[in-house]
Amino acid sequence: MKSKRLKLIKTLSTRIEAEIIKGFLKSNDIESEIISDDANQSYPSLSNVRGVNIFVEEDTYEKAQNILKEFEKNK
């Protein structure tokens, strides 16, 4: 991902959920970053407390938001 401004698009309970969303965004040509305070996955239980955040570039935020709405609707 280029050095651009990132914006939080979603906070999830687990890294697995975050990876699924990241893959879905990627399949729609949207790059994203997963950021979690879980000690580099050494303590995955920390993500249950603090959450796993997905960020997208600011200029793709609206497109990503619309795509995630459709994803949630079709779950």
C-alpha positions as CSV (number, residue, x, y, z in Angstrom):
1,M,0.0,0.0,0.0
2,K,1.3,3.4,-0.9
3,S,2.0,6.0,1.8
4,K,-1.4,7.7,1.9
5,R,-3.8,8.7,4.6
6,L,-5.7,5.8,6.0
7,K,-9.2,5.8,7.4
8,L,-10.8,3.2,9.7
9,I,-13.5,1.3,7.9
10,K,-14.4,-1.5,10.3
11,T,-13.5,-3.0,13.7
12,L,-14.0,-6.7,14.0
13,S,-13.6,-9.3,16.8
14,T,-11.1,-11.6,15.2
15,R,-8.2,-11.5,12.7
16,I,-10.0,-14.3,10.7
17,E,-13.0,-12.0,10.1
18,A,-10.6,-9.2,9.2
19,E,-8.8,-11.3,6.7
20,I,-12.1,-12.3,5.0
21,I,-13.1,-8.6,4.7
22,K,-9.6,-7.7,3.5
23,G,-9.8,-10.4,0.8
24,F,-13.3,-9.2,-0.2
25,L,-12.1,-5.6,-0.5
26,K,-9.1,-6.8,-2.5
27,S,-11.3,-8.7,-4.9
28,N,-13.0,-5.3,-5.5
29,D,-9.7,-3.5,-6.2
30,I,-9.5,-1.9,-2.8
31,E,-6.3,-2.1,-0.8
32,S,-6.6,-2.3,3.0
33,E,-4.5,-2.8,6.1
34,I,-5.2,-4.8,9.1
35,I,-4.0,-3.3,12.4
36,S,-4.4,-5.2,15.6
37,D,-2.8,-4.9,19.1
38,D,-2.3,-8.6,19.5
39,A,1.5,-8.7,19.9
40,N,2.0,-9.8,16.3
41,Q,-0.5,-12.6,16.7
42,S,1.4,-14.0,19.7
43,Y,-1.6,-13.2,21.9
44,P,-4.7,-13.5,19.7
45,S,-7.0,-13.3,22.7
46,L,-6.0,-9.6,22.9
47,S,-7.9,-8.9,19.7
48,N,-11.1,-10.1,21.4
49,V,-10.6,-7.3,23.9
50,R,-9.2,-4.5,21.7
51,G,-10.6,-5.6,18.3
52,V,-9.0,-5.9,14.9
53,N,-9.1,-2.7,12.8
54,I,-9.3,-2.6,9.0
55,F,-8.1,0.6,7.3
56,V,-8.4,1.8,3.7
57,E,-6.9,4.7,1.9
58,E,-8.9,7.8,2.4
59,D,-9.7,8.2,-1.3
60,T,-11.3,4.7,-1.5
61,Y,-13.2,5.0,1.7
62,E,-16.6,5.7,0.2
63,K,-16.3,2.9,-2.4
64,A,-15.2,0.5,0.4
65,Q,-18.0,1.5,2.6
66,N,-20.6,0.8,-0.2
67,I,-19.0,-2.6,-0.9
68,L,-19.1,-3.6,2.7
69,K,-22.7,-2.6,3.0
70,E,-23.5,-4.9,0.1
71,F,-21.4,-7.6,1.7
72,E,-23.3,-7.3,5.0
73,K,-26.6,-7.4,3.2
74,N,-25.8,-10.6,1.4
75,K,-24.3,-12.5,4.4
